[in-house]
Amino acid sequence: MSQEVTPEAVDNLLPEVAELIVAALNLEVAAAEIEPDAPLFGEGLGLDSIDVLEIALVISKRYGFQLRSDSEDNVRIFSSLRTLASHIAAQRSK
């Protein structure tokens, strides 16, 4: 039984997830400067696969669920800060 994740729940989670990313990767950018819908890879934040592993580890410790490296959904989950926050919100509500 899956619960619906509200846009408000995702919006409330965005600053927290942005702060986690900045802290985990020691980025020289303020969490508030990360655009919620900008790509995390390539032209956006410019993250790579090693960065994703770091973020996944921090998320699993913080929120208590695993992000599997072999998941076909990873491209979607890590496509932007908003999609990542949405995935976290959905997993936390289970």
SULJO-V457151 format. One record per residue. N is the residue number from 1. PHI is phi in degrees with one decimal (NA if undefined). BURIAL is 1 if it has 9 or more other ideal C-beta (glycine too) atoms within 8 Angstrom, else 0. Layout:
# SULJO-V457151
n=N phi=PHI burial=BURIAL
n=N phi=PHI burial=BURIAL
This chain:
# SULJO-V457151
n=1 phi=NA burial=0
n=2 phi=-97.4 burial=0
n=3 phi=-88.9 burial=0
n=4 phi=-74.0 burial=0
n=5 phi=-97.5 burial=1
n=6 phi=-80.9 burial=0
n=7 phi=-57.7 burial=0
n=8 phi=-65.1 burial=0
n=9 phi=-63.1 burial=1
n=10 phi=-66.5 burial=1
n=11 phi=-59.1 burial=0
n=12 phi=-68.6 burial=0
n=13 phi=-86.0 burial=1
n=14 phi=-53.2 burial=1
n=15 phi=-62.0 burial=1
n=16 phi=-65.2 burial=0
n=17 phi=-68.3 burial=1
n=18 phi=-60.6 burial=1
n=19 phi=-64.8 burial=1
n=20 phi=-61.0 burial=1
n=21 phi=-63.4 burial=1
n=22 phi=-61.1 burial=1
n=23 phi=-67.9 burial=0
n=24 phi=-64.2 burial=1
n=25 phi=-104.4 burial=1
n=26 phi=50.1 burial=0
n=27 phi=-73.8 burial=0
n=28 phi=-96.3 burial=0
n=29 phi=-140.2 burial=0
n=30 phi=-73.5 burial=0
n=31 phi=-55.9 burial=1
n=32 phi=-67.3 burial=0
n=33 phi=-83.9 burial=0
n=34 phi=-78.3 burial=1
n=35 phi=-69.6 burial=0
n=36 phi=-57.9 burial=1
n=37 phi=-106.3 burial=0
n=38 phi=-76.3 burial=1
n=39 phi=-62.1 burial=1
n=40 phi=-82.1 burial=1
n=41 phi=-106.6 burial=1
n=42 phi=63.0 burial=0
n=43 phi=-70.1 burial=0
n=44 phi=-75.2 burial=1
n=45 phi=-75.5 burial=1
n=46 phi=76.3 burial=0
n=47 phi=-73.4 burial=1
n=48 phi=-125.1 burial=0
n=49 phi=-64.4 burial=0
n=50 phi=-66.4 burial=0
n=51 phi=-61.3 burial=1
n=52 phi=-62.2 burial=1
n=53 phi=-60.6 burial=1
n=54 phi=-61.7 burial=1
n=55 phi=-64.0 burial=1
n=56 phi=-60.3 burial=1
n=57 phi=-63.7 burial=1
n=58 phi=-63.8 burial=1
n=59 phi=-65.0 burial=1
n=60 phi=-64.6 burial=1
n=61 phi=-68.6 burial=0
n=62 phi=-75.1 burial=0
n=63 phi=-109.2 burial=1
n=64 phi=77.0 burial=0
n=65 phi=-141.5 burial=0
n=66 phi=-89.5 burial=0
n=67 phi=-105.1 burial=1
n=68 phi=-80.6 burial=0
n=69 phi=-68.4 burial=0
n=70 phi=-97.1 burial=0
n=71 phi=-72.4 burial=0
n=72 phi=-69.4 burial=0
n=73 phi=-82.9 burial=0
n=74 phi=-58.9 burial=1
n=75 phi=-60.3 burial=0
n=76 phi=-71.6 burial=0
n=77 phi=-58.0 burial=1
n=78 phi=-96.7 burial=1
n=79 phi=-72.1 burial=1
n=80 phi=-156.1 burial=1
n=81 phi=-59.8 burial=1
n=82 phi=-64.8 burial=1
n=83 phi=-67.9 burial=1
n=84 phi=-67.5 burial=1
n=85 phi=-62.9 burial=1
n=86 phi=-64.2 burial=1
n=87 phi=-63.8 burial=1
n=88 phi=-62.2 burial=1
n=89 phi=-60.2 burial=1
n=90 phi=-66.7 burial=1
n=91 phi=-70.5 burial=1
n=92 phi=-67.4 burial=0
n=93 phi=-84.4 burial=0
n=94 phi=-79.5 burial=0
